[in-house]
Amino acid sequence: MNADARVARVREVRSRLAREGPARVRDHERDFETVSVPERHGDQLRDLLVAEGAGKVVEIGLAYAGSALAIGEALLTVDAPSCRHVIIDPFQEREYANVGWELLCSAGLDSIARLVPGPSSLALPRLLGEGFVADAAFVDGSHRFHEVFVDLYFLRKIVRPGGLVVVDDDWWPSVHTAARYYERNTGWQVLPDAFPGEPVGVQPQGRQGARCKAYRLPDPPFEPSFQDFRTF
């Protein structure tokens, strides 16, 4: 199968998922609509990664594979040598009955994707120890402040200088606050036009803000002085 046919296969699976939903969902009201990245945001994520020429991506959180399929489409479009998609999700089998991974396989993306079924707080240090270097990361795992903060701490070391980190659900105060530390203290630059038409930051109560916020890491990276700490 040539590159165009592989991309077309992923697009067909993405379109079917958006139109029909997954084969199985958890017993939570509107769980797919709430958990999964909407198709429009997936298109924007795909376009961002293609423009970046990303060949290696780390993703935290698989769930129903909405974002994973978009990332896979981007990787196949770029068609970089030895492209890789590392996905970390401790709940894929237990909570989601592997429906997200099955969707990736049906799209043929298991040829470039690797599912790590464990907590990101353990998986990311292992990736770092293996010497894995990513061009970009997509973060949609735990929304607890301390766990998001730890994810971003390790991704700062895994994603190459000048690479991208995209954070989902920036409108959650816990997620926004964790990312804000790195923006204020370690030189992460917001890409305001990465997700056009979306508000950025925490919104007033009852109003949902942006699903995604993109950061570019500094090049070269640096460690801030403890004397220059900026509140966040």
N, C-alpha and C positions, 0 to 999 in steps of 0.2 A: 504494500500500500504506500503510495507516494505521500509527500507532506501535505498537499492540498486535500487529499482524501482523508487523511488523519484529522486534520483541522475540521473538515466538514462533519466527520463522525462526532467529534466533541460538541460542535455547535448543535447538532441534532439532539443529543442527549440533554444539553443545557436547555434548549427550547422546550423539549418534552417535560422536563422537570418543572420549568416555570408554568407551563400550561396545565399539567395534570397533577403535579405534586409527586412526592416519593411514594413508593409501593407500600411503605409502612411508616407510621408516625407514632410518637409517644402519646400517652394518654393525657395530654394537656391541651386546653382549648387553643386553637390556631397556632399550634406549636411550630409547624413548618414556616408559616408566615412570620412568626416572631423571631425564630432562631436563625433562619437562613438569610443570607445576604440577598436582597432583591436583584432581579436580573439586570436592571439598569445600573446598579452599583457594580455588579459583576462585570458589565461591559466597560465601565470606567476603569475598574481595576485592571482588566485585561489590556486596555489601551495604554494605561500608564506603564505596565510592565513591558509591553512591546516597544514603546518609545524608549524605555530604559535599556532595551536589548538584554533583558534578564535571562540568564541561562540556568541559574540555581536559586531556588526559593525555599524558605522555611515557612511553614504554616502551622499555627497553633489553633487547634480546634477544627474538626472535620464535620461533625453533625450530619446534615443532609447533603453536603458536598457542593452547595451553591457556589461558594467562593473557590473551592478546590477545582471545580470544572473550569471556571474562568481563568484561574492560574494555569491550569494544564493547557488550555487553548492558547494562552500567551506564549508558553514555553514551546509549543509545537510551531507556532507562527514564527518565533525568533529562530528556532531550529539551530540553536547553538550546539557545538560539539559537547557531548557528555552532559546534556541537560539533566537536571535532577530536581525533584520536588519532594522534600521531606515534610511529612505531616505528622504532628504529634497530637494524640487524642486518647486519654485514658478511658473514655466512656463510649467509644464507637461500638464495641461489641455489647457491653452491658446495658447501655441506655438506648442505643439506636439500632441494635440488632444488625449491625454491619451494613445498613442500607446505603450509607454514604460511600463506603468502600466498594460496594457492589456497583454503584452508579459509575464510579471512576473506572472500574474494570470493564463495564459495558461500553465505555467510551474509548477503551484501549489505552488508558492512561497508566495502568499498572506497569507498563514498560518503562516509565520514567519516574513513577511515584513510589515512595516507601512509607508505609504506615508504622509509626512508633507508638505502641499501645501502652503508654505510661505517662505519668505526670510530667509536665514541661520543666518543672523545677529539677528533675533528675535527668531528663532527656537532653536538655540544652547543654548542661555541662559535659555530657558525654560527647555530643557533637563537637563542642569546642576542643575537647581532648583528642578527638579524631583528626583535628586540623581542618574540619569542614569550613569552607568560606562560601557565603551566600551573596548574591547580588541584591536580594530583597527579602523582606519578611512580611507576613500578614498575621496579625495578632487578634484572635477572637476566641480566647480560651476562658479561663476563670475571669470574672469581673470584680473579684475582691482586690482591693488596692494593693495589698502586700504581694499577691501573686502576679498581678500585672507588672508591678515594679520589678520583681525578680525576672520575669520574662524579658522585659526590656533591658535589664542589666546584662543578661547573657547575650541577647541579640546584638547589643552594641559591640560585642566582641566577635560575634560570628559574621555579621553583615560587613562586607568590605567597606573601607573608607569611601565616602561619597555615595554609598548605596542607599536603598530606601527601606524604611520601616512604615508600614501602613497599619493603623490601629482602628479596629472596628468599634462601634458604639462609643465614640468619643463623647456623646451627650450624657453618658453615665458619669456622675461626679467622681466615682472611685477610679474609673478608667482615665478620665480627663486629668485628674490630679496626678496620677502616676506618670503619665506622659509629660505633663507640664514640668516635672522636675528635670527631665532630660532636655527639654526645650530651654529652660531657664539656666541650667547649670553646665550642660555638656555640649552646647552648640548645635543641637538638632534644629534644622530649619523647616518651618511649615511650608508646604507647597500649596498655596491657597487655591490654585486652579486645577488641582488634581481631580477633584470631584465637583464639576461645575454645577452651580445652582443649589448647592447645599450650604446651610448655615454651619459655622464652625464654633465648637465650644459648647459648654453647658447651657441649656435653654431654660426659660422660666418654667415653673412647675406646670405640668400638664401639656407641655409642648415638646415634641421629640425633635432633637437636633440631628446633626449629621450622623449617618451610619459610619462613615470612614473619614479618617484624617491621615494625610501622608506627610512623612518627615524625610528630609535628606540628611544623612549623617555627615559630619565634618570630614574634610580631607585636607591635611592629615588629622587623625584623631588626637585628642588631647585629654589629659586629666586635669580637672579644675583644682585650684588651690582650695584647701579647706577654709582659708581665710576669706575667700570670695563667695561664700555660699549665698545663694539668692533664694529667698522664700518662694514657695510655689503653691 
